[in-house]
Amino acid sequence: MYLGPSFSAPVIAAGTVLWRGAENAREVLVVHRRRGEWCFPKGRAASGEHMAVAAVRVVSERTGLTVRLGPWLGGTDYLEQGWPEHVDYFAAEVDPAATCAFTASDEVDDMLWLPPRRAADALSRPDDVRILGELRNRARVSTSTVLLMRDMPSPVRPVISAYGAGEPCRGADPESALRIAEESFAAGRPAALCAELAAVQELSRRLSPVPVEATIPSGGLLVLHGTPLRVVSVERHLV
């Protein structure tokens, strides 16, 4: 009997590069899986679960920490026990008001805070070292997040919550939306705005560091990460 090639969509997972401290004294969190791998906290996404939501859930399950999600850092692809797996990673900061409640589990038995260079030496996969480098490129400083959308389908709400934003401000005109976004970046407090397309496009034009296609389909949103001085990165998500 001839057994031909088999094809499978990859298992979808999400993880976080969790960091704390100032840039010159930064530490990142690595965890030890019982199968012997040092890596970042990661885990499989549930069916229909957005990557940002999965990332926040997984880090809580693996480490007991509550985090504030930051920019997307990229993805890795590899074989896990013979099956293809894709992991999307996000930068994340520890909630300063949270306390660590880590206990060893069937999946993770240890975790360490390490300077980036030592973390790079500890990580088992070269692709994880590459993702660690993206932390320096895309999340050099602490940022706040503003989410822009045109409508509020129910799957968007968990994403808003994952970024730590409250109930979206609805129907904001460009000037009001700009004021809310600037206040969010200044206070370090995430915000969400649900506005007409014209307001979303104008706000994106005035805040974004580079031109961004702001034609957002239903269920789409722009995620802006910024400081009081400038927006440092913009992502487009579809949920």
Kinemage of the C-alpha trace (Angstrom):
@kinemage 1
@onewidth
@group {chain A} dominant
@subgroup {mainchain}
@vectorlist {calphas} color= white
{ca met a 1} P 0.000 0.000 0.000
{ca tyr a 2} L 1.294 3.457 -0.909
{ca leu a 3} L 0.801 6.102 1.770
{ca gly a 4} L 0.951 9.491 0.070
{ca pro a 5} L 1.818 12.845 1.639
{ca ser a 6} L -0.501 14.216 4.287
{ca phe a 7} L -1.378 17.870 4.610
{ca ser a 8} L -2.472 19.771 7.676
{ca ala a 9} L -3.169 23.371 8.506
{ca pro a 10} L -0.817 24.418 11.297
{ca val a 11} L -1.854 24.401 14.917
{ca ile a 12} L -2.399 28.056 15.849
{ca ala a 13} L -0.863 29.314 19.074
{ca ala a 14} L -0.021 32.616 20.757
{ca gly a 15} L 2.617 33.776 23.196
{ca thr a 16} L 4.117 36.818 24.874
{ca val a 17} L 7.564 38.256 25.357
{ca leu a 18} L 6.964 39.574 28.833
{ca trp a 19} L 9.293 42.334 30.016
{ca arg a 20} L 9.865 44.659 32.942
{ca gly a 21} L 12.263 47.454 33.882
{ca ala a 22} L 13.800 50.355 31.959
{ca glu a 23} L 15.532 49.820 28.617
{ca asn a 24} L 19.062 49.675 30.070
{ca ala a 25} L 17.969 47.342 32.875
{ca arg a 26} L 15.315 45.341 31.051
{ca glu a 27} L 14.494 41.758 31.945
{ca val a 28} L 12.387 39.283 30.006
{ca leu a 29} L 10.566 36.210 31.223
{ca val a 30} L 11.441 32.730 29.986
{ca val a 31} L 9.699 29.565 31.129
{ca his a 32} L 10.845 25.944 31.245
{ca arg a 33} L 8.505 23.361 29.764
{ca arg a 34} L 8.603 19.935 31.331
{ca arg a 35} L 9.702 18.431 28.021
{ca gly a 36} L 12.992 20.337 28.417
{ca glu a 37} L 12.494 23.493 26.346
{ca trp a 38} L 13.216 27.044 27.484
{ca cys a 39} L 10.846 29.416 25.695
{ca phe a 40} L 8.442 32.307 26.120
{ca pro a 41} L 4.980 31.662 27.627
{ca lys a 42} L 2.857 30.301 24.791
{ca gly a 43} L -0.082 27.989 24.152
{ca arg a 44} L -2.676 26.958 21.621
{ca ala a 45} L -5.514 29.302 20.749
{ca ala a 46} L -9.062 28.088 21.215
{ca ser a 47} L -11.240 27.718 18.144
{ca gly a 48} L -12.184 31.204 16.903
{ca glu a 49} L -10.062 32.927 19.564
{ca his a 50} L -8.192 36.040 18.418
{ca met a 51} L -4.425 35.933 18.857
{ca ala a 52} L -4.358 38.913 21.235
{ca val a 53} L -6.960 37.280 23.470
{ca ala a 54} L -5.133 33.945 23.396
{ca ala a 55} L -1.816 35.600 24.282
{ca val a 56} L -3.229 37.247 27.416
{ca arg a 57} L -5.014 34.068 28.497
{ca val a 58} L -1.981 31.856 27.949
{ca val a 59} L 0.447 34.012 29.912
{ca ser a 60} L -1.997 34.045 32.834
{ca glu a 61} L -2.372 30.263 32.707
{ca arg a 62} L 1.366 29.585 32.388
{ca thr a 63} L 2.715 32.175 34.848
{ca gly a 64} L -0.132 33.477 37.011
{ca leu a 65} L 0.686 37.033 35.874
{ca thr a 66} L -1.713 39.718 34.655
{ca val a 67} L -0.219 41.618 31.742
{ca arg a 68} L -0.742 44.661 29.541
{ca leu a 69} L -0.436 43.717 25.894
{ca gly a 70} L 1.854 45.680 23.591
{ca pro a 71} L 2.904 45.481 19.921
{ca trp a 72} L 2.850 42.320 17.843
{ca leu a 73} L 6.402 41.007 17.396
{ca gly a 74} L 6.026 38.436 14.645
{ca gly a 75} L 5.505 34.720 14.354
{ca thr a 76} L 7.417 31.435 14.328
{ca asp a 77} L 6.729 28.168 12.517
{ca tyr a 78} L 8.011 24.743 13.512
{ca leu a 79} L 7.016 21.126 14.011
{ca glu a 80} L 5.644 20.110 17.403
{ca gln a 81} L 5.609 16.320 17.757
{ca gly a 82} L 5.430 16.060 13.988
{ca trp a 83} L 2.626 18.596 13.540
{ca pro a 84} L 3.121 22.086 12.060
{ca glu a 85} L 2.572 24.874 14.575
{ca his a 86} L 2.446 28.652 14.100
{ca val a 87} L 2.909 30.974 17.096
{ca asp a 88} L 2.175 34.726 17.064
{ca tyr a 89} L 4.065 36.670 19.727
{ca phe a 90} L 3.170 39.973 21.381
{ca ala a 91} L 5.218 42.204 23.661
{ca ala a 92} L 3.644 42.496 27.105
{ca glu a 93} L 4.328 44.265 30.385
{ca val a 94} L 3.471 43.035 33.839
{ca asp a 95} L 0.568 44.839 35.444
{ca pro a 96} L 2.357 46.774 38.247
{ca ala a 97} L -0.608 46.234 40.562
{ca ala a 98} L -0.561 42.456 40.078
{ca thr a 99} L 1.253 39.901 42.195
{ca cys a 100} L 2.800 36.727 40.839
{ca ala a 101} L 0.900 33.549 41.643
{ca phe a 102} L 3.104 31.101 39.706
{ca thr a 103} L 2.772 27.438 40.518
{ca ala a 104} L 4.321 24.620 38.535
{ca ser a 105} L 1.940 22.807 36.206
{ca asp a 106} L 1.940 19.827 33.875
{ca glu a 107} L 3.161 22.191 31.134
{ca val a 108} L 5.600 24.606 32.857
{ca asp a 109} L 7.753 23.824 35.890
{ca asp a 110} L 9.946 26.926 36.215
{ca met a 111} L 10.270 30.526 35.076
{ca leu a 112} L 13.102 33.061 35.211
{ca trp a 113} L 13.488 36.799 34.695
{ca leu a 114} L 16.706 37.338 32.720
{ca pro a 115} L 18.511 40.190 30.960
{ca pro a 116} L 17.950 39.904 27.199
{ca arg a 117} L 21.450 38.577 26.470
{ca arg a 118} L 21.132 35.813 29.034
{ca ala a 119} L 17.622 35.050 27.832
{ca ala a 120} L 18.932 34.684 24.271
{ca asp a 121} L 21.472 32.136 25.514
{ca ala a 122} L 18.792 30.227 27.437
{ca leu a 123} L 16.170 30.016 24.680
{ca ser a 124} L 16.026 26.613 22.986
{ca arg a 125} L 14.837 27.752 19.542
{ca pro a 126} L 16.749 30.167 17.273
{ca asp a 127} L 13.443 31.616 16.054
{ca asp a 128} L 12.612 32.618 19.630
{ca val a 129} L 15.920 34.516 19.758
{ca arg a 130} L 14.813 36.324 16.587
{ca ile a 131} L 11.509 37.260 18.267
{ca leu a 132} L 13.458 38.552 21.268
{ca gly a 133} L 15.337 40.850 18.877
{ca glu a 134} L 12.004 42.200 17.644
{ca leu a 135} L 11.207 43.264 21.206
{ca arg a 136} L 14.090 45.731 20.949
{ca asn a 137} L 12.976 46.875 17.506
{ca arg a 138} L 9.242 47.228 18.117
{ca ala a 139} L 8.859 47.786 21.875
{ca arg a 140} L 11.834 49.786 23.064
{ca val a 141} L 9.691 51.703 25.568
{ca ser a 142} L 6.436 51.287 27.429
{ca thr a 143} L 3.432 52.287 25.327
{ca ser a 144} L -0.292 52.734 25.649
{ca thr a 145} L -2.789 51.452 23.094
{ca val a 146} L -5.639 53.053 21.164
{ca leu a 147} L -7.981 50.807 19.173
{ca leu a 148} L -9.934 52.316 16.262
{ca met a 149} L -12.938 50.573 14.702
{ca arg a 150} L -16.042 51.305 12.665
{ca asp a 151} L -18.465 48.929 14.365
{ca met a 152} L -18.703 46.632 17.372
{ca pro a 153} L -19.355 43.001 16.387
{ca ser a 154} L -19.354 40.826 19.493
{ca pro a 155} L -15.989 39.116 18.747
{ca val a 156} L -14.258 42.509 19.052
{ca arg a 157} L -15.063 42.906 22.749
{ca pro a 158} L -12.600 40.256 24.015
{ca val a 159} L -9.870 41.905 21.914
{ca ile a 160} L -10.604 45.314 23.470
{ca ser a 161} L -10.429 43.695 26.906
{ca ala a 162} L -7.146 41.939 26.048
{ca tyr a 163} L -5.543 45.335 25.440
{ca gly a 164} L -6.944 46.678 28.707
{ca ala a 165} L -9.318 49.228 27.183
{ca gly a 166} L -12.760 49.920 28.588
{ca glu a 167} L -16.071 50.547 26.848
{ca pro a 168} L -15.418 52.191 23.451
{ca cys a 169} L -16.279 55.815 22.863
{ca arg a 170} L -18.847 55.783 20.039
{ca gly a 171} L -19.483 58.256 17.260
{ca ala a 172} L -16.492 60.469 17.983
{ca asp a 173} L -15.693 63.173 15.425
{ca pro a 174} L -12.029 63.559 14.355
{ca glu a 175} L -11.225 66.289 16.905
{ca ser a 176} L -12.820 64.426 19.828
{ca ala a 177} L -11.171 61.182 18.763
{ca leu a 178} L -7.785 62.904 18.553
{ca arg a 179} L -8.198 64.351 22.049
{ca ile a 180} L -9.144 60.955 23.511
{ca ala a 181} L -6.182 59.266 21.800
{ca glu a 182} L -3.712 61.908 22.994
{ca glu a 183} L -5.063 61.619 26.556
{ca ser a 184} L -4.688 57.851 26.387
{ca phe a 185} L -1.044 58.041 25.332
{ca ala a 186} L -0.279 60.744 27.908
{ca ala a 187} L -1.867 58.828 30.795
{ca gly a 188} L -0.730 55.361 29.717
{ca arg a 189} L -4.348 54.241 29.769
{ca pro a 190} L -5.640 52.182 26.793
{ca ala a 191} L -8.711 53.464 24.964
{ca ala a 192} L -11.046 52.257 22.222
{ca leu a 193} L -12.912 54.408 19.700
{ca cys a 194} L -15.805 53.417 17.470
{ca ala a 195} L -16.280 56.087 14.806
{ca glu a 196} L -17.312 56.765 11.234
{ca leu a 197} L -14.771 55.833 8.588
{ca ala a 198} L -13.895 59.469 7.901
{ca ala a 199} L -12.983 60.039 11.568
{ca val a 200} L -10.928 56.849 11.709
{ca gln a 201} L -9.030 57.801 8.567
{ca glu a 202} L -8.356 61.337 9.772
{ca leu a 203} L -7.177 60.173 13.181
{ca ser a 204} L -4.927 57.553 11.595
{ca arg a 205} L -3.478 60.176 9.234
{ca arg a 206} L -2.688 62.603 12.046
{ca leu a 207} L -1.297 60.079 14.525
{ca ser a 208} L 0.440 57.406 12.479
{ca pro a 209} L 4.210 57.598 11.942
{ca val a 210} L 3.768 56.292 8.381
{ca pro a 211} L 0.774 56.238 6.002
{ca val a 212} L -1.636 53.447 6.925
{ca glu a 213} L -4.468 52.062 4.841
{ca ala a 214} L -7.374 52.924 7.124
{ca thr a 215} L -10.209 51.365 5.117
{ca ile a 216} L -11.398 49.041 7.853
{ca pro a 217} L -13.835 46.231 6.981
{ca ser a 218} L -16.530 45.067 9.351
{ca gly a 219} L -14.840 43.417 12.306
{ca gly a 220} L -11.543 45.129 11.537
{ca leu a 221} L -9.611 47.495 13.735
{ca leu a 222} L -6.460 49.555 13.826
{ca val a 223} L -4.288 49.132 16.917
{ca leu a 224} L -2.019 52.104 17.637
{ca his a 225} L 0.761 51.820 20.211
{ca gly a 226} L 2.165 55.135 21.386
{ca thr a 227} L 3.867 57.281 23.995
{ca pro a 228} L 3.027 60.871 24.997
{ca leu a 229} L 5.405 61.996 22.221
{ca arg a 230} L 4.479 59.810 19.254
{ca val a 231} L 2.794 56.709 17.886
{ca val a 232} L 5.482 54.044 17.526
{ca ser a 233} L 3.621 51.262 15.703
{ca val a 234} L 0.301 50.550 13.997
{ca glu a 235} L -1.274 47.136 13.387
{ca arg a 236} L -4.323 46.036 11.435
{ca his a 237} L -6.399 43.238 12.920
{ca leu a 238} L -9.423 41.351 11.644
{ca val a 239} L -11.589 39.468 14.142
